[in-house]
Amino acid sequence: YNKTHGHSAGKRSPEYMAWGNIKTRCFNPAHDRFEYYGARGITVCDRWLNSFENFLADMGPKPSQRHSIDRIDVNGNYEPGNCRWATAK
């Protein structure tokens, strides 16, 4: 079925890519970074797992190309209270 958020059709938005990447790191054992995420028990909250719309509502737009999704507590899950957009600096 078609979603109406407009972030995944054609060129995927940076926010949509980040959402997809966090799920892949946590749930796909073939991902090259799985050992640092899913294998350690890091997961994605139920609110975000199957809803890009919820992820976007909680995280908002990516502030710049330099920003990426960051977990405040590196041992915590991907969830609203533990994630932010941050730069490497």
N, CA, C and O atoms as a MOPAC input file, in Angstrom:
PM7 MOZYME 1SCF
protein

 N      0.82900 1    -1.18200 1     0.00000 1
 C      0.00000 1     0.00000 1     0.00000 1
 C      0.87300 1     1.24400 1     0.00000 1
 O      2.04900 1     1.18100 1     0.35800 1
 N      0.31400 1     2.35400 1    -0.39300 1
 C      1.08000 1     3.59000 1    -0.50300 1
 C      0.98000 1     4.41400 1     0.76100 1
 O     -0.09800 1     4.57400 1     1.33300 1
 N      2.10800 1     4.93200 1     1.18800 1
 C      2.13300 1     5.86800 1     2.31300 1
 C      2.02500 1     7.27900 1     1.74900 1
 O      2.32700 1     7.51200 1     0.57900 1
 N      1.59500 1     8.21300 1     2.58200 1
 C      1.38700 1     9.57300 1     2.09200 1
 C      2.35400 1    10.58400 1     2.69400 1
 O      2.17300 1    11.78900 1     2.51900 1
 N      3.38000 1    10.11100 1     3.40200 1
 C      4.30600 1    11.05900 1     4.02200 1
 C      5.23600 1    11.69700 1     3.00500 1
 O      5.84400 1    12.72700 1     3.29500 1
 N      5.36500 1    11.10300 1     1.80300 1
 C      6.14800 1    11.70300 1     0.73300 1
 C      7.65600 1    11.60300 1     0.87900 1
 O      8.38400 1    12.23600 1     0.11500 1
 N      8.14300 1    10.83400 1     1.83000 1
 C      9.57900 1    10.75400 1     2.05500 1
 C     10.24500 1     9.55000 1     1.40600 1
 O     11.47300 1     9.48600 1     1.36000 1
 N      9.46600 1     8.58900 1     0.90000 1
 C     10.09000 1     7.37700 1     0.39300 1
 C      9.94300 1     7.18600 1    -1.11500 1
 O     10.65800 1     6.37000 1    -1.69700 1
 N      9.05700 1     7.90000 1    -1.74500 1
 C      8.85900 1     7.72700 1    -3.17600 1
 C     10.02800 1     8.32900 1    -3.94700 1
 O     10.47000 1     9.44400 1    -3.66800 1
 N     10.51400 1     7.57200 1    -4.91600 1
 C     11.63500 1     8.06800 1    -5.70500 1
 C     12.87600 1     8.22600 1    -4.85600 1
 O     13.38100 1     7.24900 1    -4.30300 1
 N     13.36400 1     9.42700 1    -4.74900 1
 C     14.53900 1     9.69700 1    -3.92400 1
 C     14.12400 1     9.70300 1    -2.45500 1
 O     13.28800 1    10.50800 1    -2.04300 1
 N     14.70300 1     8.81600 1    -1.68100 1
 C     14.35800 1     8.71500 1    -0.26800 1
 C     14.94600 1     9.88700 1     0.51000 1
 O     16.07700 1    10.30300 1     0.26100 1
 N     14.18300 1    10.40500 1     1.43900 1
 C     14.64100 1    11.53500 1     2.24300 1
 C     15.71600 1    11.06600 1     3.22700 1
 O     15.79400 1     9.87800 1     3.53900 1
 N     16.53700 1    11.98700 1     3.71200 1
 C     17.55200 1    11.62400 1     4.71100 1
 C     16.92700 1    11.03500 1     5.97500 1
 O     17.49500 1    10.13100 1     6.58700 1
 N     15.77600 1    11.53900 1     6.35900 1
 C     15.09600 1    11.02800 1     7.53900 1
 C     14.62400 1     9.58800 1     7.32000 1
 O     14.75400 1     8.74100 1     8.20400 1
 N     14.07800 1     9.32600 1     6.13900 1
 C     13.61000 1     7.98200 1     5.81600 1
 C     14.78500 1     7.01000 1     5.76900 1
 O     14.67300 1     5.87900 1     6.24000 1
 N     15.89700 1     7.44000 1     5.21100 1
 C     17.09000 1     6.60000 1     5.15700 1
 C     17.59700 1     6.30100 1     6.56400 1
 O     17.97300 1     5.16300 1     6.84600 1
 N     17.61700 1     7.28500 1     7.44600 1
 C     18.07200 1     7.07400 1     8.82900 1
 C     17.17200 1     6.06100 1     9.52300 1
 O     17.66300 1     5.16700 1    10.21300 1
 N     15.87000 1     6.19100 1     9.34900 1
 C     14.90800 1     5.27300 1     9.95400 1
 C     15.13900 1     3.84600 1     9.45100 1
 O     15.15100 1     2.90200 1    10.24100 1
 N     15.31700 1     3.69300 1     8.17000 1
 C     15.58500 1     2.37100 1     7.61000 1
 C     16.90400 1     1.79700 1     8.10100 1
 O     16.99800 1     0.60400 1     8.38900 1
 N     17.91900 1     2.64100 1     8.19700 1
 C     19.23400 1     2.18300 1     8.62900 1
 C     19.24200 1     1.72300 1    10.08500 1
 O     19.90900 1     0.74200 1    10.41300 1
 N     18.51400 1     2.41200 1    10.96100 1
 C     18.51900 1     1.97400 1    12.35800 1
 C     17.85900 1     0.60000 1    12.48000 1
 O     18.29400 1    -0.22900 1    13.28000 1
 N     16.82800 1     0.35900 1    11.70200 1
 C     16.16500 1    -0.94400 1    11.75200 1
 C     17.07300 1    -2.03600 1    11.19300 1
 O     17.11900 1    -3.14200 1    11.73000 1
 N     17.78700 1    -1.73000 1    10.12800 1
 C     18.68400 1    -2.71700 1     9.53800 1
 C     19.81800 1    -3.06900 1    10.48900 1
 O     20.13900 1    -4.24500 1    10.65900 1
 N     20.42900 1    -2.06300 1    11.11300 1
 C     21.51800 1    -2.32400 1    12.07100 1
 C     21.05800 1    -3.19400 1    13.23600 1
 O     21.82800 1    -4.00000 1    13.76000 1
 N     19.80600 1    -3.03000 1    13.63700 1
 C     19.29200 1    -3.75600 1    14.79600 1
 C     18.75500 1    -5.14700 1    14.47300 1
 O     18.78600 1    -6.02500 1    15.33500 1
 N     18.26500 1    -5.36900 1    13.26100 1
 C     17.54500 1    -6.60200 1    12.98100 1
 C     18.10800 1    -7.47200 1    11.86600 1
 O     17.65200 1    -8.60200 1    11.68900 1
 N     19.07700 1    -6.98600 1    11.11600 1
 C     19.61800 1    -7.76100 1    10.00100 1
 C     21.01800 1    -8.27100 1    10.32800 1
 O     21.97700 1    -7.50100 1    10.27900 1
 N     21.15200 1    -9.55700 1    10.66100 1
 C     22.46300 1   -10.10300 1    11.00500 1
 C     23.49600 1    -9.98100 1     9.88500 1
 O     24.69500 1   -10.06500 1    10.15000 1
 N     23.05900 1    -9.78700 1     8.65200 1
 C     23.99000 1    -9.64300 1     7.52900 1
 C     24.57700 1    -8.23200 1     7.42900 1
 O     25.53500 1    -8.01900 1     6.68500 1
 N     24.02500 1    -7.27700 1     8.15500 1
 C     24.52600 1    -5.89700 1     8.11300 1
 C     25.91400 1    -5.84200 1     8.75100 1
 O     26.15800 1    -6.48000 1     9.77500 1
 N     26.80500 1    -5.09200 1     8.15100 1
 C     28.19100 1    -5.06000 1     8.62700 1
 C     28.35100 1    -4.44600 1    10.01800 1
 O     29.40800 1    -4.60100 1    10.63000 1
 N     27.35400 1    -3.76800 1    10.52500 1
 C     27.42900 1    -3.16400 1    11.85800 1
 C     26.50500 1    -3.85700 1    12.87200 1
 O     26.38100 1    -3.40300 1    14.01000 1
 N     25.86800 1    -4.94000 1    12.46300 1
 C     24.92800 1    -5.65400 1    13.34000 1
 C     25.56500 1    -6.03600 1    14.67900 1
 O     24.90700 1    -5.97500 1    15.71800 1
 N     26.82500 1    -6.42400 1    14.65800 1
 C     27.48300 1    -6.84800 1    15.90900 1
 C     27.50100 1    -5.74900 1    16.96100 1
 O     27.55200 1    -6.03900 1    18.15600 1
 N     27.46000 1    -4.48600 1    16.53100 1
 C     27.49500 1    -3.35600 1    17.45500 1
 C     26.09700 1    -2.90100 1    17.89300 1
 O     25.96000 1    -2.07700 1    18.79700 1
 N     25.08800 1    -3.43300 1    17.25900 1
 C     23.72100 1    -3.00600 1    17.54500 1
 C     22.84900 1    -4.20800 1    17.92600 1
 O     22.71300 1    -4.52000 1    19.10800 1
 N     22.27200 1    -4.86700 1    16.95400 1
 C     21.36100 1    -5.96600 1    17.22300 1
 C     21.96700 1    -7.08900 1    18.04100 1
 O     21.30900 1    -7.63200 1    18.92900 1
 N     23.19700 1    -7.44200 1    17.76100 1
 C     23.84100 1    -8.52100 1    18.51600 1
 C     24.06900 1    -8.13500 1    19.97100 1
 O     24.20100 1    -9.00900 1    20.82700 1
 N     24.11700 1    -6.84000 1    20.26100 1
 C     24.26700 1    -6.34500 1    21.63900 1
 C     22.92400 1    -6.14700 1    22.33000 1
 O     22.87000 1    -5.77400 1    23.50200 1
 N     21.84200 1    -6.39800 1    21.59800 1
 C     20.51300 1    -6.24200 1    22.18500 1
 C     19.88800 1    -4.88500 1    21.95800 1
 O     18.80600 1    -4.60800 1    22.47700 1
 N     20.55900 1    -4.01900 1    21.17900 1
 C     19.98200 1    -2.70800 1    20.85500 1
 C     18.81100 1    -2.94400 1    19.90800 1
 O     18.92700 1    -3.70000 1    18.94400 1
 N     17.69600 1    -2.30100 1    20.18400 1
 C     16.50900 1    -2.49500 1    19.36100 1
 C     15.84300 1    -1.15000 1    19.06200 1
 O     16.34600 1    -0.09700 1    19.45400 1
 N     14.72500 1    -1.19800 1    18.37600 1
 C     13.95100 1    -0.01300 1    18.00600 1
 C     12.62200 1    -0.09400 1    18.74100 1
 O     11.97600 1    -1.14300 1    18.73800 1
 N     12.21000 1     0.99100 1    19.36400 1
 C     10.95400 1     0.99500 1    20.12200 1
 C      9.77000 1     0.64900 1    19.21700 1
 O      9.81100 1     0.84700 1    18.00200 1
 N      8.72500 1     0.13000 1    19.84000 1
 C      7.52200 1    -0.24600 1    19.09600 1
 C      6.92300 1     0.93800 1    18.34700 1
 O      6.39700 1     0.77400 1    17.24600 1
 N      6.99800 1     2.12600 1    18.93400 1
 C      6.42100 1     3.31500 1    18.29600 1
 C      7.04800 1     3.59300 1    16.93400 1
 O      6.36100 1     4.02700 1    16.00900 1
 N      8.34600 1     3.34400 1    16.81100 1
 C      9.06500 1     3.62800 1    15.56100 1
 C      9.19700 1     2.43200 1    14.63700 1
 O      9.36200 1     2.60600 1    13.42900 1
 N      9.12900 1     1.25000 1    15.16200 1
 C      9.47600 1     0.06400 1    14.39900 1
 C      8.75200 1    -0.02100 1    13.06300 1
 O      9.38400 1    -0.27000 1    12.03600 1
 N      7.46700 1     0.17700 1    13.05700 1
 C      6.69300 1     0.05800 1    11.81100 1
 C      6.03200 1     1.35700 1    11.39600 1
 O      5.08900 1     1.35000 1    10.60500 1
 N      6.51900 1     2.47800 1    11.92200 1
 C      5.90100 1     3.76000 1    11.57700 1
 C      6.94400 1     4.84900 1    11.35900 1
 O      7.45500 1     5.44600 1    12.30600 1
 N      7.24300 1     5.08700 1    10.09700 1
 C      8.12300 1     6.20200 1     9.77800 1
 C      7.49900 1     7.51400 1    10.23900 1
 O      8.20400 1     8.41500 1    10.69200 1
 N      6.18800 1     7.61900 1    10.12400 1
 C      5.50600 1     8.84200 1    10.52800 1
 C      5.76300 1     9.17000 1    11.99200 1
 O      5.99600 1    10.32900 1    12.33500 1
 N      5.72400 1     8.15700 1    12.86300 1
 C      6.01000 1     8.38800 1    14.28000 1
 C      7.46500 1     8.79100 1    14.49600 1
 O      7.75800 1     9.68800 1    15.28700 1
 N      8.36600 1     8.12500 1    13.79400 1
 C      9.78200 1     8.47300 1    13.87700 1
 C      9.97900 1     9.94200 1    13.49500 1
 O     10.64200 1    10.68600 1    14.21800 1
 N      9.41800 1    10.35200 1    12.38300 1
 C      9.57000 1    11.72700 1    11.90400 1
 C      8.91700 1    12.72300 1    12.86400 1
 O      9.46800 1    13.79600 1    13.10800 1
 N      7.76500 1    12.38200 1    13.40100 1
 C      7.08700 1    13.27800 1    14.34800 1
 C      7.93300 1    13.48200 1    15.60200 1
 O      7.97700 1    14.58500 1    16.14700 1
 N      8.59800 1    12.43600 1    16.05800 1
 C      9.41400 1    12.53400 1    17.26800 1
 C     10.77500 1    13.17700 1    17.01600 1
 O     11.25300 1    13.95200 1    17.84400 1
 N     11.39400 1    12.86800 1    15.89800 1
 C     12.76100 1    13.35000 1    15.62300 1
 C     12.78800 1    14.67700 1    14.86800 1
 O     13.73000 1    15.45600 1    15.01800 1
 N     11.77800 1    14.93400 1    14.07300 1
 C     11.77700 1    16.13500 1    13.24900 1
 C     12.73700 1    15.98700 1    12.08700 1
 O     13.37500 1    14.94700 1    11.93300 1
 N     12.84100 1    17.02000 1    11.27200 1
 C     13.72300 1    16.94600 1    10.10800 1
 C     15.19900 1    16.93100 1    10.51900 1
 O     15.58400 1    17.49200 1    11.54500 1
 N     15.99100 1    16.28900 1     9.70900 1
 C     17.43900 1    16.26800 1     9.91700 1
 C     17.95300 1    17.69400 1     9.69800 1
 O     17.72000 1    18.27700 1     8.63900 1
 N     18.64900 1    18.26200 1    10.69000 1
 C     19.05100 1    19.67100 1    10.59100 1
 C     20.01200 1    20.00100 1     9.45300 1
 O     19.93900 1    21.09000 1     8.88500 1
 N     20.90500 1    19.08300 1     9.11300 1
 C     21.85400 1    19.32700 1     8.02000 1
 C     22.41800 1    17.99500 1     7.54400 1
 O     22.16500 1    16.94800 1     8.14100 1
 N     23.17800 1    18.04900 1     6.47100 1
 C     23.83400 1    16.84200 1     5.95600 1
 C     24.84800 1    16.29000 1     6.94700 1
 O     25.13900 1    15.09400 1     6.92200 1
 N     25.39100 1    17.13400 1     7.81700 1
 C     26.40300 1    16.70200 1     8.79300 1
 C     25.79900 1    15.93800 1     9.96700 1
 O     26.52300 1    15.26700 1    10.70300 1
 N     24.50500 1    16.03000 1    10.15000 1
 C     23.84800 1    15.37700 1    11.28000 1
 C     23.51700 1    13.91800 1    10.97100 1
 O     23.25700 1    13.55100 1     9.82500 1
 N     23.53300 1    13.11100 1    12.00300 1
 C     23.07400 1    11.73000 1    11.91200 1
 C     22.34500 1    11.38600 1    13.20800 1
 O     22.42200 1    12.11600 1    14.19600 1
 N     21.64900 1    10.27900 1    13.17900 1
 C     20.91700 1     9.85300 1    14.37000 1
 C     21.93400 1     9.40800 1    15.42400 1
 O     22.89800 1     8.70600 1    15.11700 1
 N     21.70500 1     9.82100 1    16.65000 1
 C     22.63600 1     9.53600 1    17.74100 1
 C     21.84100 1     9.06800 1    18.95100 1
 O     20.80900 1     9.64400 1    19.29400 1
 N     22.34200 1     8.00300 1    19.60000 1
 C     21.73500 1     7.54700 1    20.84500 1
 C     22.48300 1     8.18800 1    22.00100 1
 O     23.70200 1     8.05100 1    22.10300 1
 N     21.77800 1     8.87400 1    22.85800 1
 C     22.38200 1     9.57800 1    23.99100 1
 C     23.04700 1     8.57200 1    24.93200 1
 O     24.18800 1     8.76700 1    25.35000 1
 N     22.33500 1     7.50600 1    25.25900 1
 C     22.90500 1     6.39200 1    26.02100 1
 C     23.25900 1     5.32100 1    25.00200 1
 O     22.36700 1     4.69900 1    24.42400 1
 N     24.54800 1     5.09700 1    24.77400 1
 C     24.98000 1     4.16200 1    23.73000 1
 C     24.54200 1     2.72400 1    24.00000 1
 O     24.56200 1     1.89300 1    23.09300 1
 N     24.15500 1     2.42900 1    25.21500 1
 C     23.65300 1     1.09600 1    25.53200 1
 C     22.13600 1     1.03300 1    25.50200 1
 O     21.55000 1    -0.02300 1    25.74000 1
 N     21.49700 1     2.16100 1    25.20900 1
 C     20.04400 1     2.22800 1    25.14500 1
 C     19.52300 1     1.97100 1    23.75000 1
 O     20.29100 1     1.87100 1    22.79300 1
 N     18.23700 1     1.86800 1    23.64400 1
 C     17.57500 1     1.57700 1    22.37300 1
 C     17.31400 1     2.84000 1    21.56000 1
 O     17.47300 1     3.96400 1    22.03500 1
 N     16.91300 1     2.61100 1    20.33100 1
 C     16.44000 1     3.70800 1    19.48900 1
 C     15.00600 1     3.99100 1    19.91600 1
 O     14.09700 1     3.21200 1    19.62800 1
 N     14.81300 1     5.11100 1    20.60300 1
 C     13.50100 1     5.50700 1    21.09900 1
 C     13.50300 1     7.01400 1    21.33100 1
 O     14.57000 1     7.61900 1    21.43500 1
 N     12.32700 1     7.62600 1    21.41100 1
 C     12.25200 1     9.08700 1    21.48500 1
 C     13.11300 1     9.73500 1    22.56600 1
 O     13.76100 1    10.74300 1    22.28600 1
 N     13.14600 1     9.21900 1    23.75000 1
 C     13.91500 1     9.85700 1    24.81500 1
 C     15.40900 1     9.62500 1    24.76100 1
 O     16.15600 1    10.20500 1    25.54900 1
 N     15.85700 1     8.78200 1    23.83900 1
 C     17.27600 1     8.43300 1    23.78900 1
 C     17.94000 1     8.79600 1    22.47100 1
 O     19.10400 1     8.45600 1    22.26200 1
 N     17.23800 1     9.47200 1    21.58300 1
 C     17.80500 1     9.79100 1    20.27600 1
 C     17.75900 1    11.28300 1    19.98800 1
 O     16.89500 1    12.01300 1    20.47200 1
 N     18.71400 1    11.70000 1    19.19000 1
 C     18.80400 1    13.10000 1    18.75500 1
 C     19.55300 1    13.12600 1    17.43200 1
 O     20.22700 1    12.16600 1    17.05700 1
 N     19.41500 1    14.26100 1    16.72900 1
 C     20.24400 1    14.50700 1    15.54500 1
 C     21.51500 1    15.17800 1    16.06500 1
 O     21.44100 1    16.17000 1    16.79000 1
 N     22.67000 1    14.64600 1    15.70200 1
 C     23.92900 1    15.19900 1    16.18400 1
 C     24.99500 1    15.13400 1    15.09600 1
 O     24.90900 1    14.33600 1    14.16300 1
 N     25.99100 1    15.98400 1    15.23600 1
 C     27.14800 1    15.92300 1    14.34600 1
 C     28.25000 1    15.12800 1    15.03700 1
 O     28.15400 1    14.86000 1    16.23500 1
 N     29.26900 1    14.75500 1    14.32300 1
 C     30.39000 1    14.01100 1    14.89400 1
 C     31.08700 1    14.84100 1    15.97500 1
 O     31.61900 1    14.28900 1    16.93800 1
 N     31.08100 1    16.14000 1    15.81700 1
 C     31.71900 1    17.01500 1    16.79000 1
 C     30.97700 1    16.98400 1    18.10300 1
 O     31.37100 1    17.66400 1    19.05100 1

